Amino acid sequence: MLFSTLLTPLSEEDRDFVLKIYTECGDYMYKTAMDILHNHHDAEDAVNDAMIKIIKHLSKFEGNTPEEIRNKIVICIRAITKNKAIDIYNANKKRRSHESTAPYSDYTDSEDFSASAEDESRSVESLVISNEAVETVRSELKNLPKSLQDAINLVYFCGFSGEEAADFLNISHNALRVRLFEARKRLKSTLADKGFID
C-alpha cells in the first residue's frame, strides 16, 4: 500500500488502528471503486486515496464506541472512495477524449445560492435533538440520497466541521453547503407534514 509511508509518524496505537481499518474494510473500498472504474489499478489508487484521507482525519475516530467508528468508516469509504473513483474516471475520460475540463460535481448551477436560504432552514438542526422528532428525522434520513446522507451524518452526527466534511467528501465547501441545505429542506418539509413544525 502506498499509504504505508504515512503510517511511520503515527503512534503504534494509531498505526494498528489504521491497519485494522484497512484489513476489515479494504475489500469493500476496492469493490466500491471497481463498481465505478472497472479498472484494477485505478481502483487501488482510489483505495489508497481513501486511506490517506482516513489517516488525515484520524482524530475524528478517537474516543468513539466501536459502533460509532464503524458508522464513520462506512460513510468515509462510501463517500471518499466513490468520489475519488469518479475523479480518476473523469481524469481518464479527459485524457482519452480531450474534451471538457469541467470537474465532476453533483451540483452545477445549484451551487450558487444565497447564504440566507441556508440560514432559513437552520431551525431543523434544533429539532434533531427533540425526542419527539428524532425517529422521524432518522427515518427520513434513510430516504435521502446517499450524498445528502453523508453530508448530514458527517456534520451533525460525527462532529466534522464544514471544512473537514467537505475535504472528507472530496467536494468544495460550497457543494457541501448545498447538500446540507437540500437535506435540511427535505427534512423540514417532512417534519412540517407530520406536524412537528409549522
ROSE-4610 file (N, C-alpha, C; in Angstrom, 1 decimal, always signed):
// ROSE-4610
residu = [M/M/M/L/L/L/F/F/F/S/S/S/T/T/T/L/L/L/L/L/L/T/T/T/P/P/P/L/L/L/S/S/S/E/E/E/E/E/E/D/D/D/R/R/R/D/D/D/F/F/F/V/V/V/L/L/L/K/K/K/I/I/I/Y/Y/Y/T/T/T/E/E/E/C/C/C/G/G/G/D/D/D/Y/Y/Y/M/M/M/Y/Y/Y/K/K/K/T/T/T/A/A/A/M/M/M/D/D/D/I/I/I/L/L/L/H/H/H/N/N/N/H/H/H/H/H/H/D/D/D/A/A/A/E/E/E/D/D/D/A/A/A/V/V/V/N/N/N/D/D/D/A/A/A/M/M/M/I/I/I/K/K/K/I/I/I/I/I/I/K/K/K/H/H/H/L/L/L/S/S/S/K/K/K/F/F/F/E/E/E/G/G/G/N/N/N/T/T/T/P/P/P/E/E/E/E/E/E/I/I/I/R/R/R/N/N/N/K/K/K/I/I/I/V/V/V/I/I/I/C/C/C/I/I/I/R/R/R/A/A/A/I/I/I/T/T/T/K/K/K/N/N/N/K/K/K/A/A/A/I/I/I/D/D/D/I/I/I/Y/Y/Y/N/N/N/A/A/A/N/N/N/K/K/K/K/K/K/R/R/R/R/R/R/S/S/S/H/H/H/E/E/E/S/S/S/T/T/T/A/A/A/P/P/P/Y/Y/Y/S/S/S/D/D/D/Y/Y/Y/T/T/T/D/D/D/S/S/S/E/E/E/D/D/D/F/F/F/S/S/S/A/A/A/S/S/S/A/A/A/E/E/E/D/D/D/E/E/E/S/S/S/R/R/R/S/S/S/V/V/V/E/E/E/S/S/S/L/L/L/V/V/V/I/I/I/S/S/S/N/N/N/E/E/E/A/A/A/V/V/V/E/E/E/T/T/T/V/V/V/R/R/R/S/S/S/E/E/E/L/L/L/K/K/K/N/N/N/L/L/L/P/P/P/K/K/K/S/S/S/L/L/L/Q/Q/Q/D/D/D/A/A/A/I/I/I/N/N/N/L/L/L/V/V/V/Y/Y/Y/F/F/F/C/C/C/G/G/G/F/F/F/S/S/S/G/G/G/E/E/E/E/E/E/A/A/A/A/A/A/D/D/D/F/F/F/L/L/L/N/N/N/I/I/I/S/S/S/H/H/H/N/N/N/A/A/A/L/L/L/R/R/R/V/V/V/R/R/R/L/L/L/F/F/F/E/E/E/A/A/A/R/R/R/K/K/K/R/R/R/L/L/L/K/K/K/S/S/S/T/T/T/L/L/L/A/A/A/D/D/D/K/K/K/G/G/G/F/F/F/I/I/I/D/D/D]
num = [1/1/1/2/2/2/3/3/3/4/4/4/5/5/5/6/6/6/7/7/7/8/8/8/9/9/9/10/10/10/11/11/11/12/12/12/13/13/13/14/14/14/15/15/15/16/16/16/17/17/17/18/18/18/19/19/19/20/20/20/21/21/21/22/22/22/23/23/23/24/24/24/25/25/25/26/26/26/27/27/27/28/28/28/29/29/29/30/30/30/31/31/31/32/32/32/33/33/33/34/34/34/35/35/35/36/36/36/37/37/37/38/38/38/39/39/39/40/40/40/41/41/41/42/42/42/43/43/43/44/44/44/45/45/45/46/46/46/47/47/47/48/48/48/49/49/49/50/50/50/51/51/51/52/52/52/53/53/53/54/54/54/55/55/55/56/56/56/57/57/57/58/58/58/59/59/59/60/60/60/61/61/61/62/62/62/63/63/63/64/64/64/65/65/65/66/66/66/67/67/67/68/68/68/69/69/69/70/70/70/71/71/71/72/72/72/73/73/73/74/74/74/75/75/75/76/76/76/77/77/77/78/78/78/79/79/79/80/80/80/81/81/81/82/82/82/83/83/83/84/84/84/85/85/85/86/86/86/87/87/87/88/88/88/89/89/89/90/90/90/91/91/91/92/92/92/93/93/93/94/94/94/95/95/95/96/96/96/97/97/97/98/98/98/99/99/99/100/100/100/101/101/101/102/102/102/103/103/103/104/104/104/105/105/105/106/106/106/107/107/107/108/108/108/109/109/109/110/110/110/111/111/111/112/112/112/113/113/113/114/114/114/115/115/115/116/116/116/117/117/117/118/118/118/119/119/119/120/120/120/121/121/121/122/122/122/123/123/123/124/124/124/125/125/125/126/126/126/127/127/127/128/128/128/129/129/129/130/130/130/131/131/131/132/132/132/133/133/133/134/134/134/135/135/135/136/136/136/137/137/137/138/138/138/139/139/139/140/140/140/141/141/141/142/142/142/143/143/143/144/144/144/145/145/145/146/146/146/147/147/147/148/148/148/149/149/149/150/150/150/151/151/151/152/152/152/153/153/153/154/154/154/155/155/155/156/156/156/157/157/157/158/158/158/159/159/159/160/160/160/161/161/161/162/162/162/163/163/163/164/164/164/165/165/165/166/166/166/167/167/167/168/168/168/169/169/169/170/170/170/171/171/171/172/172/172/173/173/173/174/174/174/175/175/175/176/176/176/177/177/177/178/178/178/179/179/179/180/180/180/181/181/181/182/182/182/183/183/183/184/184/184/185/185/185/186/186/186/187/187/187/188/188/188/189/189/189/190/190/190/191/191/191/192/192/192/193/193/193/194/194/194/195/195/195/196/196/196/197/197/197/198/198/198]
x = [+0.8/+0.0/+0.9/+0.5/+1.3/+1.1/+0.0/-0.2/+0.7/+1.4/+2.2/+3.3/+3.8/+4.8/+4.2/+2.9/+2.2/+2.0/+2.1/+1.9/+3.1/+4.3/+5.5/+5.4/+4.9/+4.9/+3.8/+2.9/+1.8/+2.3/+1.6/+1.9/+1.5/+2.1/+1.9/+0.4/-0.3/-1.8/-2.5/-2.2/-2.9/-2.6/-1.3/-0.9/-1.7/-1.8/-2.6/-4.0/-4.6/-6.0/-6.2/-5.3/-5.4/-5.3/-4.3/-4.2/-5.4/-6.0/-7.2/-8.4/-8.5/-9.5/-9.3/-8.0/-7.7/-8.0/-7.6/-7.8/-9.3/-10.1/-11.5/-12.3/-11.9/-12.7/-12.1/-10.8/-10.1/-10.9/-11.4/-12.1/-13.4/-14.1/-15.3/-14.9/-13.9/-13.5/-13.1/-12.3/-11.9/-13.1/-14.1/-15.3/-16.0/-16.2/-16.9/-16.2/-14.9/-14.1/-14.2/-14.2/-14.2/-15.6/-16.7/-18.0/-18.1/-17.3/-17.3/-16.3/-15.0/-13.9/-13.7/-14.0/-13.8/-12.3/-11.4/-10.0/-9.3/-8.5/-7.8/-6.9/-6.0/-5.0/-5.7/-6.7/-7.4/-8.2/-8.8/-9.5/-8.5/-7.3/-6.3/-5.9/-5.7/-5.4/-6.5/-7.8/-8.9/-8.9/-8.6/-8.5/-7.3/-6.2/-5.0/-5.4/-6.1/-6.5/-7.5/-8.4/-9.3/-8.6/-7.6/-6.9/-6.1/-5.5/-4.8/-5.8/-7.0/-8.0/-8.4/-8.5/-8.8/-7.7/-6.5/-5.3/-5.4/-5.7/-5.7/-6.7/-7.8/-8.9/-9.0/-7.9/-7.9/-8.5/-8.2/-8.7/-10.2/-10.9/-12.4/-12.9/-12.0/-12.3/-12.0/-11.2/-10.8/-12.0/-11.9/-12.9/-14.3/-14.5/-15.8/-16.0/-17.3/-17.6/-17.3/-17.2/-17.0/-18.1/-19.3/-20.4/-20.2/-19.9/-19.6/-18.5/-17.4/-16.3/-16.7/-17.5/-17.9/-18.8/-19.7/-20.5/-19.7/-18.7/-17.8/-17.0/-16.6/-15.8/-16.7/-17.9/-18.8/-19.1/-19.3/-19.5/-18.3/-17.1/-15.9/-15.6/-15.8/-15.5/-16.4/-17.7/-18.7/-18.5/-18.3/-18.2/-16.9/-15.8/-14.5/-14.1/-14.3/-13.9/-14.7/-16.0/-16.8/-16.3/-16.1/-15.7/-14.3/-13.4/-12.0/-12.1/-12.9/-13.0/-13.6/-14.6/-15.2/-14.1/-13.3/-12.3/-11.3/-10.9/-10.0/-10.6/-11.9/-12.6/-12.7/-13.0/-13.1/-11.8/-10.7/-9.3/-9.0/-9.3/-9.0/-9.9/-11.1/-12.0/-11.5/-11.0/-10.5/-9.2/-8.3/-7.1/-7.5/-8.5/-8.9/-9.6/-10.4/-11.3/-10.8/-10.0/-9.5/-10.7/-11.8/-12.9/-13.0/-14.1/-14.4/-13.4/-13.0/-12.1/-12.9/-14.2/-15.0/-15.0/-14.7/-14.6/-16.0/-16.0/-17.3/-17.9/-19.2/-19.9/-21.3/-21.8/-23.2/-24.1/-23.5/-24.3/-23.6/-24.4/-23.8/-24.3/-25.4/-25.9/-26.4/-26.8/-27.4/-26.4/-25.1/-24.1/-24.2/-24.7/-24.8/-26.2/-26.1/-27.4/-27.0/-28.0/-27.7/-27.6/-26.7/-26.4/-27.6/-28.5/-29.7/-30.6/-30.6/-31.5/-31.1/-29.8/-29.3/-29.7/-29.5/-29.9/-31.4/-32.2/-33.6/-34.0/-33.3/-33.7/-32.9/-32.1/-31.2/-32.0/-33.3/-34.1/-34.3/-34.1/-34.2/-33.2/-32.0/-30.9/-31.4/-32.1/-32.6/-33.6/-34.3/-35.3/-34.7/-33.4/-32.7/-32.6/-32.5/-32.3/-33.7/-34.7/-36.0/-36.4/-36.8/-37.1/-38.2/-39.2/-40.4/-40.0/-39.1/-38.8/-37.6/-36.9/-35.7/-36.0/-37.0/-37.3/-37.7/-38.5/-38.9/-37.7/-36.8/-35.6/-34.8/-34.6/-33.8/-34.4/-35.7/-36.3/-36.2/-36.4/-36.4/-34.9/-33.9/-32.6/-32.3/-32.8/-32.6/-33.2/-34.2/-34.8/-34.1/-33.1/-32.3/-31.3/-30.9/-29.8/-28.6/-27.7/-26.5/-25.6/-25.5/-24.7/-25.2/-26.5/-27.1/-27.0/-27.2/-27.0/-25.6/-24.6/-23.2/-22.9/-23.4/-23.1/-23.7/-25.0/-25.7/-25.0/-24.7/-24.1/-22.7/-21.9/-20.6/-20.6/-21.5/-21.6/-22.3/-23.5/-24.4/-24.2/-23.8/-23.6/-22.2/-21.3/-19.9/-19.0/-19.5/-18.7/-17.7/-17.8/-16.9/-17.4/-16.4/-16.7/-17.1/-17.7/-18.0/-16.8/-15.7/-14.4/-13.9/-14.0/-13.5/-14.4/-15.7/-16.6/-16.5/-16.3/-16.1/-14.8/-13.7/-12.5/-12.7/-13.3/-13.6/-14.3/-15.3/-16.1/-15.5/-14.4/-13.7/-14.6/-15.3/-16.1/-15.7/-16.2/-16.0/-16.8/-16.4/-17.2/-18.6/-18.6/-19.9/-20.8/-20.3/-21.1/-21.6/-20.8/-21.3/-22.4/-22.3/-23.4/-24.7/-24.6/-25.7/-26.4/-25.5/-26.1/-26.8/-26.2/-26.8/-28.1/-28.1/-29.3/-30.4/-30.1/-31.1/-31.6/-30.7/-31.1/-32.0/-31.6/-32.5/-33.8/-33.8/-35.1/-36.0/-35.5/-36.4/-36.8/-35.9/-36.3/-37.3/-37.2/-38.1/-39.5/-39.5/-40.8/-41.5/-40.7/-41.3/-41.8/-41.0/-41.4/-42.7/-42.8/-44.0/-45.2/-45.0/-46.1/-46.6/-45.7/-46.0/-46.4/-46.5/-46.9/-45.9/-44.6/-43.6/-43.3/-43.4/-43.1/-44.2/-44.3/-45.3/-44.8]
y = [-1.2/+0.0/+1.2/+2.2/+3.5/+4.3/+4.1/+4.9/+4.5/+3.3/+2.8/+3.7/+4.6/+5.6/+6.6/+6.8/+7.8/+7.3/+5.9/+5.3/+5.6/+5.9/+6.0/+7.0/+8.2/+9.2/+8.9/+8.0/+7.7/+6.9/+7.1/+6.2/+4.8/+3.9/+2.4/+2.1/+2.8/+2.5/+3.0/+4.2/+4.8/+3.9/+3.5/+2.7/+1.4/+0.7/-0.5/-0.3/+0.9/+1.2/+1.3/+2.1/+2.3/+1.0/+0.2/-1.1/-2.0/-1.9/-2.7/-2.2/-0.9/-0.4/-1.0/-0.9/-1.4/-2.9/-3.7/-5.1/-5.5/-4.7/-5.0/-4.4/-3.3/-2.6/-2.4/-2.9/-2.7/-3.3/-4.5/-5.2/-4.4/-3.9/-3.1/-1.9/-1.2/+0.0/-0.3/-1.4/-1.8/-2.1/-2.9/-3.2/-2.0/-1.0/+0.2/+1.0/+1.0/+1.7/+0.9/-0.4/-1.2/-1.1/-1.0/-0.8/+0.4/+1.4/+2.7/+2.6/+2.2/+2.3/+1.1/-0.1/-1.3/-1.4/-0.9/-1.0/-1.2/-2.3/-2.7/-1.6/-1.0/+0.0/+1.3/+1.7/+2.9/+2.7/+1.5/+1.1/+1.1/+0.6/+0.6/+2.0/+2.9/+4.3/+4.9/+4.7/+5.2/+4.8/+3.5/+3.0/+3.6/+3.8/+4.5/+5.9/+6.6/+8.0/+8.0/+7.1/+7.0/+6.7/+5.8/+5.6/+6.8/+7.5/+8.7/+9.7/+9.8/+10.7/+10.3/+9.0/+8.5/+8.8/+8.7/+9.0/+10.5/+11.3/+12.8/+13.1/+12.4/+12.8/+11.8/+11.1/+10.1/+10.6/+11.8/+12.3/+12.3/+12.2/+12.2/+10.8/+9.8/+8.5/+8.2/+9.2/+9.0/+9.0/+8.1/+8.1/+7.7/+7.1/+6.7/+5.2/+4.9/+3.4/+2.7/+1.4/+0.6/+0.8/+1.0/+1.3/+2.6/+3.6/+5.0/+4.9/+4.2/+4.1/+3.4/+2.3/+1.6/+2.5/+3.3/+4.2/+5.3/+5.8/+6.8/+6.2/+5.0/+4.3/+4.0/+3.6/+3.3/+4.6/+5.7/+7.0/+7.4/+7.2/+7.6/+6.7/+5.5/+4.6/+4.8/+4.9/+5.1/+6.5/+7.5/+8.8/+9.1/+8.8/+9.2/+8.2/+6.9/+6.0/+6.3/+6.6/+6.8/+8.1/+9.2/+10.4/+10.4/+9.7/+9.5/+8.7/+7.7/+6.8/+7.7/+8.5/+9.3/+10.3/+10.9/+11.8/+11.1/+9.9/+9.1/+8.8/+8.4/+8.0/+9.3/+10.4/+11.7/+12.1/+11.9/+12.2/+11.3/+10.0/+9.1/+9.4/+9.8/+10.1/+11.4/+12.3/+13.6/+13.3/+12.4/+12.1/+11.4/+10.5/+9.8/+10.6/+11.5/+12.2/+13.7/+14.2/+15.6/+16.6/+16.2/+17.1/+18.0/+18.1/+19.1/+19.0/+20.1/+20.2/+20.4/+20.4/+20.6/+19.4/+19.7/+18.5/+18.0/+16.8/+16.1/+16.9/+17.1/+17.7/+17.2/+16.9/+16.6/+17.8/+19.0/+20.2/+21.1/+21.8/+22.8/+24.2/+24.6/+26.0/+26.0/+24.9/+24.9/+25.3/+25.3/+25.7/+27.2/+28.0/+29.4/+29.8/+29.8/+30.1/+31.1/+31.8/+32.8/+32.1/+32.7/+32.1/+32.3/+33.2/+33.4/+32.2/+31.6/+30.5/+29.3/+29.2/+28.1/+28.4/+29.7/+30.1/+29.9/+30.0/+29.9/+28.5/+27.5/+26.2/+25.6/+26.5/+26.0/+25.6/+26.0/+25.7/+24.1/+23.4/+22.0/+21.4/+22.0/+21.5/+21.3/+22.3/+22.1/+21.0/+20.7/+19.6/+18.2/+18.1/+16.8/+16.3/+17.2/+16.8/+16.7/+17.0/+16.9/+15.4/+14.9/+13.5/+13.0/+13.9/+13.6/+13.4/+14.2/+14.3/+13.4/+12.8/+12.1/+10.9/+10.1/+8.9/+9.3/+10.4/+10.8/+11.3/+12.0/+12.5/+11.3/+10.4/+9.2/+8.4/+8.3/+7.5/+8.3/+9.6/+10.4/+10.4/+10.5/+10.5/+9.3/+8.1/+6.9/+7.0/+8.0/+8.1/+9.2/+9.9/+10.9/+10.2/+10.8/+10.3/+10.1/+9.2/+8.9/+10.1/+11.0/+12.2/+13.1/+13.2/+14.1/+13.4/+12.1/+11.4/+11.6/+11.4/+11.5/+12.9/+14.0/+15.3/+15.5/+15.2/+15.3/+14.5/+13.2/+12.4/+12.9/+13.4/+13.9/+15.1/+16.1/+17.4/+17.3/+16.6/+16.7/+15.5/+14.3/+13.2/+12.7/+13.1/+12.7/+13.8/+15.0/+16.1/+16.7/+16.6/+17.2/+18.7/+19.6/+20.9/+20.9/+22.0/+22.1/+21.9/+22.5/+22.3/+20.9/+20.3/+18.9/+18.0/+18.1/+17.3/+17.4/+18.7/+18.9/+18.2/+18.3/+17.7/+16.2/+15.7/+14.2/+13.7/+14.4/+14.0/+14.4/+15.1/+15.5/+16.4/+17.3/+18.3/+19.7/+20.7/+22.1/+22.3/+23.3/+23.7/+24.2/+24.9/+25.4/+24.2/+23.2/+22.0/+21.3/+21.3/+20.7/+21.5/+22.8/+23.7/+23.5/+23.2/+22.9/+21.6/+20.6/+19.3/+19.5/+20.2/+20.4/+21.2/+22.2/+23.0/+22.1/+21.3/+20.4/+19.4/+18.8/+17.8/+18.4/+19.6/+20.3/+20.7/+21.1/+21.5/+20.3/+19.1/+17.9/+17.5/+17.5/+17.1/+18.1/+19.4/+20.4/+20.1/+19.8/+19.5/+18.3/+17.3/+16.1/+16.4/+17.1/+17.4/+18.3/+19.2/+20.0/+19.2/+18.2/+17.4/+16.5/+16.2/+15.4/+16.2/+17.5/+18.4/+18.7/+18.4/+18.8/+20.3/+20.9/+22.3/+23.0/+24.3/+25.0/+25.2]
z = [+0.0/+0.0/+0.0/-0.8/-0.9/+0.4/+1.1/+2.3/+3.5/+3.3/+4.4/+4.9/+4.0/+4.4/+5.3/+5.2/+6.0/+7.4/+7.6/+8.9/+9.9/+9.3/+10.0/+11.2/+10.9/+12.0/+13.1/+12.8/+13.7/+14.9/+16.0/+17.2/+16.8/+17.6/+17.4/+17.4/+18.4/+18.6/+17.3/+16.8/+15.7/+14.4/+14.3/+13.2/+13.2/+14.3/+14.4/+14.1/+14.5/+14.2/+12.7/+12.0/+10.6/+9.8/+10.3/+9.6/+9.8/+11.0/+11.2/+10.3/+10.1/+9.2/+7.8/+7.4/+6.0/+5.9/+7.0/+6.9/+6.9/+7.7/+7.7/+6.6/+6.0/+5.0/+3.7/+3.5/+2.2/+1.1/+1.3/+0.2/-0.2/+0.8/+0.5/-0.3/+0.1/-0.6/-2.0/-2.2/-3.5/-4.4/-3.9/-4.7/-5.0/-4.1/-4.4/-5.6/-5.5/-6.6/-7.9/-7.9/-9.1/-9.7/-8.9/-9.5/-10.4/-10.1/-10.9/-12.0/-11.6/-12.6/-13.5/-13.0/-13.8/-14.3/-13.4/-13.7/-12.4/-12.4/-11.1/-10.6/-11.4/-10.9/-10.4/-11.2/-10.7/-9.4/-9.3/-8.0/-6.8/-7.1/-6.0/-5.6/-6.6/-6.4/-5.5/-5.8/-5.1/-3.6/-3.4/-2.1/-1.3/-2.0/-1.3/-0.9/-1.8/-1.5/-0.3/-0.3/+0.8/+2.1/+2.2/+3.4/+3.8/+2.9/+3.2/+3.9/+3.4/+4.0/+5.4/+5.6/+6.9/+7.9/+7.5/+8.3/+8.7/+7.7/+7.9/+9.0/+9.0/+9.9/+11.1/+11.4/+12.4/+13.8/+14.1/+15.4/+15.5/+14.4/+14.5/+15.0/+15.1/+15.5/+17.0/+17.6/+18.9/+19.9/+20.9/+22.0/+21.5/+20.3/+19.9/+20.2/+20.3/+20.5/+19.2/+19.3/+18.1/+17.0/+17.5/+16.5/+15.8/+16.6/+16.0/+15.0/+15.4/+14.5/+13.2/+13.3/+12.1/+11.2/+11.8/+11.1/+10.3/+11.0/+10.3/+9.2/+9.4/+8.4/+7.2/+7.4/+6.3/+5.5/+6.2/+5.5/+4.7/+5.4/+4.7/+3.5/+3.6/+2.5/+1.3/+1.6/+0.6/-0.1/+0.7/+0.1/-0.6/+0.2/-0.4/-1.5/-1.4/-2.4/-3.7/-3.5/-4.7/-5.4/-4.6/-5.2/-5.8/-5.1/-5.7/-7.0/-7.0/-8.2/-9.3/-9.0/-10.1/-10.6/-9.7/-10.1/-11.1/-10.7/-11.5/-12.9/-12.8/-14.0/-15.0/-14.4/-15.2/-15.8/-15.0/-15.5/-16.6/-16.5/-17.6/-18.8/-18.6/-19.7/-20.4/-19.6/-20.2/-21.0/-20.5/-21.3/-22.6/-22.5/-23.8/-24.8/-24.3/-25.3/-25.5/-24.6/-24.8/-24.9/-24.2/-24.2/-23.0/-22.4/-21.3/-20.2/-19.6/-18.5/-17.2/-17.3/-16.1/-15.1/-13.8/-12.9/-12.6/-12.1/-11.7/-10.5/-10.6/-9.4/-9.4/-8.2/-8.1/-8.4/-8.3/-8.5/-9.4/-10.2/-11.1/-10.7/-11.4/-11.1/-9.6/-9.1/-7.7/-6.7/-7.0/-6.0/-5.7/-6.7/-6.5/-5.8/-4.5/-3.8/-2.7/-2.2/-1.2/+0.2/+1.0/+2.3/+3.2/+2.9/+3.7/+3.5/+2.4/+2.1/+3.0/+3.2/+4.1/+5.6/+6.0/+7.3/+7.6/+6.6/+6.8/+7.3/+6.9/+7.3/+8.5/+9.1/+10.2/+11.4/+11.5/+12.6/+12.7/+11.6/+11.6/+12.5/+12.6/+13.4/+14.9/+15.4/+16.8/+17.0/+15.9/+16.0/+16.1/+15.6/+15.7/+17.1/+18.1/+19.5/+20.2/+19.5/+20.1/+20.1/+21.3/+21.4/+20.5/+20.4/+19.5/+18.1/+17.6/+16.2/+15.8/+16.7/+16.4/+15.5/+15.8/+15.0/+13.6/+13.5/+12.2/+11.3/+12.0/+11.3/+10.8/+11.7/+11.4/+10.2/+10.3/+9.2/+7.9/+7.9/+6.7/+6.2/+7.0/+6.6/+5.7/+6.0/+5.2/+3.8/+3.7/+2.3/+1.5/+2.1/+1.3/+0.4/-0.7/-1.5/-0.6/-1.0/-0.2/+0.0/-1.1/-1.0/+0.1/+0.3/+1.3/+2.7/+2.7/+4.0/+4.5/+3.6/+4.1/+4.6/+4.0/+4.4/+5.8/+6.0/+7.3/+8.4/+8.1/+9.1/+9.5/+8.6/+9.0/+9.8/+9.4/+10.1/+11.4/+11.4/+12.6/+13.5/+13.0/+13.9/+14.2/+13.3/+13.5/+14.0/+14.1/+14.7/+13.7/+12.4/+11.5/+11.3/+11.1/+10.7/+9.3/+8.8/+7.3/+6.5/+6.8/+6.0/+6.1/+7.2/+7.3/+6.6/+6.6/+5.9/+4.4/+4.0/+2.5/+2.1/+2.8/+2.5/+2.5/+3.5/+3.7/+2.5/+2.0/+0.8/-0.5/-0.5/-1.7/-2.6/-1.9/-2.6/-2.1/-2.8/-2.3/-1.1/-0.3/+0.8/+0.4/-0.7/-1.3/-1.6/-2.2/-2.6/-1.3/-0.3/+1.0/+1.5/+1.5/+2.0/+1.2/-0.1/-1.0/-0.5/-0.2/+0.2/+1.5/+2.5/+3.8/+3.6/+2.8/+2.6/+2.0/+1.0/+0.4/+1.4/+2.2/+3.2/+4.2/+4.7/+5.7/+5.2/+3.9/+3.3/+3.2/+2.8/+2.7/+4.1/+5.1/+6.5/+7.0/+6.8/+7.3/+6.7/+5.4/+4.7/+5.4/+5.6/+6.2/+7.6/+8.4/+9.8/+9.8/+8.8/+8.7/+8.4/+7.4/+7.0/+8.2/+9.1/+10.3/+11.5/+11.4/+12.4/+13.5/+13.3/+14.3/+14.2/+13.0/+12.9/+12.0/+12.1/+11.3/+9.9]
